[in-house]
Amino acid sequence: MSEILIRNAGHLLTMDDHRRELRDADLRLRDGEIVEIGRGLRSDGEVIDATGCVVTPGLVNTHHHLYQTLTRAVPGAQDALLFGWLRTLYPIWARFTPEHVFTSAQIGLAELALSGCTLSSDHLYLYPNGSRLDDTIAAAREVGLRFQPTRGAMSIGESAGGLPPDALVEDEAAILEDCIRVVDAFHDPSPGSMCRVGIAPCSPFSVSLDLMRQSALLARDKGVMLHTHLAENDEDVAYSLEMFGCRPGQYAQDLGWVGPDVWHAHCVKLDAAEIAVFAETGTGVAHCPCSNCRLGSGVAPVRAMRDAGVSVGLGVDGSASNDAGNLVAEARQCMLLQRVMSGADAMSARAALEIATRGGADVLGRPECERLAVGKRADVAIWDVRGIETAGSWDPAALLLAGPTTVRDLIVEGRAVVREGQITRFDLGAAIARQNTLARSLQDQA
């Protein structure tokens, strides 16, 4: 039996069904589960002193391309819109190997962990030179985060009217066969699972209608979730209108890509009718505010989505379009952008934190995660609010207004992933050195 007692939390933001906030509270974890919340709790296990700290559920990242941590701030892509950005980076990504994919995922997940993330998805849609989804899954196991990798794909290259170069697309029969392989090998549907696999054709402009249909049928046969990009910017909408004769929301609905087992990244350009369809069908959205700003895509109508009942989580998106992987920064940006669009009362700090925690877990189909409540999984972030970032704050629990962006301690499934601000399970310094060596080699070949 493994037990941890988190003692004397200055402020416990539970994000439970009643959104309780407790002062000077204790939290007892046993075998990956929260078993008791209260004051004056006792335990024979490890004790973590949370005096002067805010304790929250772990944060959730609902959209990422981890391999892109090797191509941050590439000069030719720094000021490009989405399609030009992709055309600049595709030739660089085509040189990746399994080592590039593993190392970039390891670094990206460690960066997320330091920002309080306990559960992350990933959308890997290119597999050059023998790379496989297995490489990212191995990295997640080493870091210790709960992981929801998706087997992405591109099947329509430039010669067939698609955006990616032909060298990066795959045969559709081979794509579906590998989807079956990775689901059978790695998907664990049990409560508390550390790895659930999804199926995720890349985008309307890189795969066929048939692959979208077949992917949906396969995912539902296997009982796994579906993910793709949708309505990211005006170019995306124009492409859909020209090629399919309809807007992105109708495209998704016609192909069976709506429902509680589906979540779409971005959705910046959804209109009121599309939002209504998402709400009626329980379709989720991964909101990526920093990437949407970086690429000039626009501001997603998150306030309108939530008002309609759409399930919304946060995503840092790929580190070539962000170019960071900090979920606290993402949540703050979400809050600020909704205020810019709809007024200062459009989104509170607590509402944005809710999107970043239980909101993301709901989008990923994990209601047992990211609530501090008895019977939920033991995913906990401890934030020290005695530093300069919170000095003078009247409400330390308003972390997104004045608070740290790096977690002090992070516990995933009852196991420490970060202690005193340091990654615990592998040598992060050595991994950073490997990452920089690989990045320099790619730059030399560019």
C-alpha positions in Angstrom: 0.0 0.0 0.0 1.3 3.4 -1.0 0.0 6.4 0.9 0.7 10.2 0.9 -0.7 12.8 3.2 -0.7 16.4 2.0 -1.0 18.4 5.2 -2.1 21.9 6.0 -2.8 23.2 2.5 -3.4 26.9 2.8 -6.1 26.8 0.2 -7.5 23.7 -1.4 -9.3 24.3 -4.7 -11.2 21.1 -5.2 -12.9 21.6 -8.5 -15.3 19.0 -7.3 -19.0 19.0 -8.2 -19.7 21.7 -5.7 -16.5 23.7 -6.4 -15.6 23.7 -2.7 -12.7 25.7 -1.5 -11.1 24.6 1.8 -8.7 26.4 4.1 -5.9 24.7 6.1 -7.0 21.3 4.8 -5.4 17.9 4.5 -5.6 15.4 1.6 -4.9 11.7 1.9 -4.0 9.6 -1.1 -3.7 5.8 -1.2 -2.8 3.5 -4.1 -3.5 6.2 -6.7 -6.8 7.4 -5.3 -8.0 10.2 -3.0 -9.4 8.5 0.1 -9.9 11.4 2.6 -10.2 15.2 2.7 -10.4 17.1 6.0 -8.4 18.6 8.8 -6.1 16.9 11.3 -5.8 13.7 9.1 -3.3 11.1 10.1 -1.2 8.7 8.0 1.6 6.2 8.4 2.8 7.1 4.8 4.8 10.0 3.4 3.8 13.5 4.6 4.0 16.5 2.4 3.8 19.9 4.1 1.6 22.3 2.0 1.7 25.2 4.4 1.6 28.4 2.4 0.5 26.6 -0.7 -2.5 26.4 -3.0 -3.4 22.8 -3.9 -5.3 22.1 -7.1 -6.1 19.1 -9.2 -3.6 18.5 -11.9 -3.9 20.5 -15.1 -4.9 18.8 -18.4 -3.4 19.4 -21.9 -6.0 18.4 -24.5 -3.9 19.1 -27.7 -0.2 18.9 -28.4 2.3 17.9 -31.1 5.2 16.9 -28.8 7.6 16.2 -31.6 7.6 20.0 -32.4 9.6 20.8 -29.3 12.6 20.3 -31.6 11.5 23.1 -33.9 10.8 26.0 -31.7 11.3 29.6 -33.1 12.4 28.4 -36.6 13.2 31.7 -38.3 11.3 31.0 -41.5 8.1 30.1 -39.6 8.1 32.8 -36.9 5.8 35.2 -38.7 3.9 32.9 -41.1 0.2 32.0 -41.2 -0.8 28.4 -40.7 -0.4 27.0 -44.2 2.9 28.9 -44.9 4.1 27.8 -41.4 3.4 24.2 -42.2 5.1 24.4 -45.6 8.2 25.8 -44.0 8.4 23.0 -41.3 7.3 19.9 -43.2 10.8 19.4 -44.8 12.5 19.7 -41.4 10.1 17.2 -39.8 10.7 14.8 -42.7 14.2 14.2 -41.3 13.1 13.1 -37.9 14.0 9.6 -36.6 12.6 7.7 -33.6 15.3 9.4 -31.4 13.9 12.8 -32.4 10.4 11.8 -31.6 11.2 10.2 -28.2 13.5 13.0 -27.0 11.1 15.8 -28.1 8.2 14.0 -26.3 10.3 13.6 -23.2 11.2 17.3 -23.1 7.7 18.4 -23.9 6.1 16.3 -21.3 8.6 17.4 -18.6 7.9 21.0 -19.5 4.2 20.3 -19.1 4.7 18.6 -15.7 6.6 21.6 -14.4 3.6 23.7 -15.2 1.3 21.4 -13.2 0.1 19.1 -15.9 -0.8 15.5 -14.9 -2.7 14.4 -18.0 -1.7 15.2 -21.6 -2.9 14.1 -25.0 -0.6 14.2 -28.0 -1.4 14.2 -31.8 1.4 12.6 -33.7 0.5 12.6 -37.4 3.8 12.0 -39.2 6.1 9.0 -39.0 9.3 9.6 -40.9 12.2 7.2 -41.0 10.7 4.5 -38.8 9.2 6.7 -36.1 6.1 5.2 -34.3 3.6 6.2 -31.8 5.4 3.8 -29.5 8.2 6.4 -29.2 6.0 9.0 -27.5 4.4 6.4 -25.2 7.8 5.3 -24.0 8.7 8.9 -23.2 5.4 9.4 -21.2 6.2 6.3 -19.2 9.6 7.7 -18.3 8.3 11.1 -17.3 5.3 9.6 -15.4 2.4 11.6 -16.8 -1.0 10.2 -17.6 -1.0 10.0 -21.4 -3.6 10.1 -24.1 -1.6 9.7 -27.4 -3.5 9.7 -30.7 -2.4 7.8 -33.8 -2.6 10.7 -36.3 -2.1 10.4 -40.1 -1.8 12.3 -43.3 -2.8 10.6 -46.6 -3.2 13.3 -49.2 0.1 14.8 -50.4 0.8 17.8 -52.6 0.5 15.8 -55.9 -3.1 14.9 -54.9 -4.1 18.4 -53.9 -3.2 18.2 -50.2 -0.9 20.4 -48.2 1.9 18.0 -46.9 4.7 16.8 -49.2 4.2 13.3 -50.6 7.1 12.0 -48.6 5.2 12.5 -45.3 1.9 10.9 -46.3 1.0 7.2 -45.8 -1.2 4.6 -47.5 -4.6 4.6 -45.9 -4.8 0.8 -45.5 -1.5 0.9 -43.6 -2.7 3.8 -41.5 -5.8 1.9 -40.3 -3.7 -1.3 -39.7 -1.3 0.6 -37.5 -4.2 2.2 -35.6 -5.4 -1.3 -34.8 -1.9 -2.3 -33.7 -1.4 0.6 -31.3 -4.8 0.4 -29.8 -4.4 -3.3 -29.2 -0.9 -2.9 -27.8 -1.3 0.2 -25.5 -4.9 1.3 -24.9 -6.1 0.7 -21.3 -9.7 1.6 -20.7 -9.7 0.9 -17.0 -10.3 3.7 -14.4 -7.0 5.2 -13.4 -5.4 4.2 -16.7 -2.1 5.8 -17.5 -2.5 5.3 -21.3 -5.5 5.6 -23.5 -5.0 5.7 -27.3 -7.1 7.7 -29.7 -7.4 7.8 -33.5 -6.7 11.1 -35.1 -6.5 11.8 -38.9 -4.7 15.1 -39.1 -7.0 17.6 -40.8 -9.5 18.1 -43.6 -6.7 19.3 -45.9 -4.4 16.3 -45.4 -6.7 13.2 -45.4 -9.5 11.8 -47.5 -13.2 11.7 -46.7 -13.0 7.9 -46.7 -10.2 7.9 -44.1 -12.2 10.1 -41.9 -15.2 7.8 -42.2 -13.2 4.6 -41.7 -11.4 6.1 -38.7 -14.7 6.9 -37.0 -16.0 3.4 -37.6 -12.8 1.8 -36.3 -12.6 4.0 -33.2 -16.2 3.1 -32.3 -15.5 -0.5 -32.9 -12.5 -0.4 -30.6 -14.1 1.9 -28.0 -11.5 4.7 -28.3 -11.8 8.5 -28.9 -11.5 10.5 -32.1 -9.5 13.7 -32.5 -8.6 16.1 -35.4 -8.1 19.8 -36.2 -11.1 21.8 -37.2 -12.0 25.4 -38.2 -8.6 26.7 -37.1 -8.6 29.8 -39.2 -10.1 31.5 -42.2 -8.0 29.5 -44.7 -9.3 26.3 -43.1 -12.9 27.4 -43.5 -12.3 28.5 -47.1 -10.7 25.1 -47.9 -13.7 23.3 -46.5 -16.1 25.4 -48.5 -14.2 25.0 -51.7 -13.4 21.3 -51.4 -16.5 19.9 -49.6 -19.1 22.6 -50.2 -19.8 23.1 -46.6 -18.5 24.7 -43.4 -16.2 22.6 -41.1 -18.9 21.9 -38.6 -21.1 20.3 -41.3 -18.1 18.4 -42.6 -17.6 16.9 -39.2 -21.3 16.1 -38.7 -21.6 14.5 -42.1 -18.6 12.2 -41.5 -19.8 11.0 -38.0 -17.2 13.1 -36.3 -19.5 14.5 -33.5 -20.3 13.0 -30.2 -18.9 12.6 -26.6 -16.2 10.4 -28.0 -14.9 13.2 -30.3 -12.8 16.3 -29.5 -11.7 18.8 -32.1 -8.7 21.1 -31.8 -9.0 24.9 -32.2 -12.5 25.5 -33.5 -11.6 29.2 -33.7 -14.1 29.9 -36.5 -17.1 27.9 -35.4 -20.4 29.8 -35.9 -23.5 29.8 -33.7 -25.1 26.8 -35.6 -21.9 24.7 -35.3 -21.6 25.5 -31.6 -25.2 24.3 -31.2 -24.4 21.0 -32.9 -21.4 20.5 -30.7 -23.5 21.2 -27.6 -26.3 18.9 -28.7 -23.9 16.0 -29.5 -21.5 16.4 -26.5 -18.6 17.0 -28.9 -15.5 18.5 -27.1 -13.1 21.3 -28.0 -9.4 21.7 -27.3 -8.9 25.5 -27.0 -5.3 26.6 -27.9 -5.2 30.3 -27.2 -1.5 30.9 -27.4 -1.0 29.1 -30.6 -4.1 30.8 -32.1 -2.5 34.1 -31.2 1.0 33.1 -32.5 -0.4 32.1 -35.9 -2.8 35.0 -36.1 -5.8 32.5 -36.4 -8.2 34.5 -34.2 -9.9 34.0 -30.8 -12.1 31.0 -30.3 -15.6 31.8 -29.0 -15.0 30.0 -25.7 -17.5 32.0 -23.7 -20.3 31.3 -26.2 -19.3 27.6 -26.3 -19.5 27.2 -22.6 -22.7 29.2 -22.4 -24.2 26.7 -24.9 -22.9 23.7 -22.9 -20.0 22.7 -25.1 -17.2 20.8 -23.2 -14.0 22.9 -23.5 -10.4 22.1 -22.4 -7.1 23.7 -23.0 -4.2 22.7 -25.3 -0.8 24.2 -25.6 -0.6 22.9 -29.2 2.7 22.1 -30.8 5.8 23.9 -29.5 6.6 25.1 -33.0 3.4 27.2 -32.9 3.3 28.4 -29.3 6.4 28.1 -28.8 6.1 27.1 -25.1 4.3 24.3 -23.2 3.1 25.9 -20.0 -0.5 25.2 -19.1 -0.7 28.0 -16.5 0.3 30.5 -19.2 -2.3 28.9 -21.5 -5.1 29.2 -18.9 -4.2 32.9 -18.2 -4.2 33.6 -21.9 -7.6 31.9 -22.3 -9.0 34.1 -19.5 -7.5 37.3 -20.9 -8.7 36.7 -24.5 -12.3 36.1 -23.5 -12.2 39.3 -21.5 -10.9 41.2 -24.6 -13.7 39.8 -26.7 -16.6 39.9 -24.2 -15.7 42.2 -21.3 -13.8 41.9 -18.0 -16.6 39.7 -16.5 -16.5 37.2 -19.3 -14.2 34.8 -17.5 -12.9 34.7 -14.0 -9.6 33.2 -12.9 -11.4 30.3 -11.3 -13.4 29.6 -14.4 -10.3 29.5 -16.5 -8.7 27.1 -14.0 -11.7 24.9 -14.1 -11.3 24.7 -17.9 -7.7 23.8 -17.4 -8.5 21.0 -14.9 -11.8 19.1 -14.8 -12.8 20.7 -18.1 -9.9 19.1 -19.9 -10.5 15.8 -18.2 -14.1 15.8 -19.4 -13.0 16.5 -22.9 -10.7 13.5 -22.8 -13.4 11.3 -21.3 -11.7 11.1 -17.9 -14.3 12.2 -15.3 -12.5 10.2 -12.7 -9.5 12.6 -13.0 -8.7 16.2 -12.0 -11.2 16.7 -9.2 -10.0 16.7 -5.5 -12.8 14.5 -4.2 -12.9 11.1 -2.4 -12.8 8.3 -5.0 -11.2 10.4 -7.7 -7.6 9.7 -9.0 -4.7 11.1 -7.0 -3.5 13.7 -9.5 -2.5 16.8 -7.4 -0.6 20.0 -8.0 0.9 22.0 -5.1 1.7 25.6 -5.8 3.9 27.6 -3.4 2.3 31.1 -3.2 4.9 32.6 -0.8 7.0 33.9 -3.7 7.3 37.2 -5.4 4.6 36.4 -8.0 2.0 36.4 -5.3 3.4 39.0 -2.9 0.6 41.5 -2.1 -2.2 39.3 -3.4 -5.4 39.4 -1.5 -6.6 36.1 -3.0 -3.7 33.6 -3.4 -6.1 31.1 -4.9 -6.6 33.4 -7.9 -3.5 31.8 -9.4 -4.1 33.0 -12.9 -4.1 36.6 -11.9 -1.1 36.6 -9.5 0.7 33.3 -8.9 3.5 31.0 -9.9 3.7 29.4 -13.3 5.8 26.5 -12.1 4.5 23.9 -9.7 6.3 23.0 -6.4 5.2 19.4 -6.2 3.2 17.3 -8.7 1.7 13.9 -8.0 0.2 11.6 -10.7 -1.7 8.5 -9.7 -0.3 8.9 -6.2 3.4 9.0 -7.4 5.7 12.1 -7.3 6.6 13.4 -10.7 7.9 16.8 -9.5 9.4 17.6 -6.0 10.5 21.0 -5.0 10.3 22.2 -8.6 12.5 19.3 -9.9 11.6 16.4 -12.2 12.1 13.3 -10.2 12.1 10.3 -12.6 14.9 11.0 -15.0 17.9 13.3 -15.6 16.3 16.4 -17.2 19.6 18.1 -17.7 20.9 15.2 -19.8 17.7 15.2 -21.8 17.9 18.9 -22.5 21.5 18.4 -23.7 20.3 15.6 -26.1 17.5 17.8 -27.4 19.8 20.7 -28.1 22.3 18.5 -29.9 19.5 17.1 -32.1 18.1 20.6 -32.8 21.6 21.9 -33.8 21.9 18.9 -36.2 18.6 19.7 -37.8 19.5 23.3 -38.1 22.9 22.5 -39.8 21.0 20.4 -42.4 18.4 23.1 -43.1 
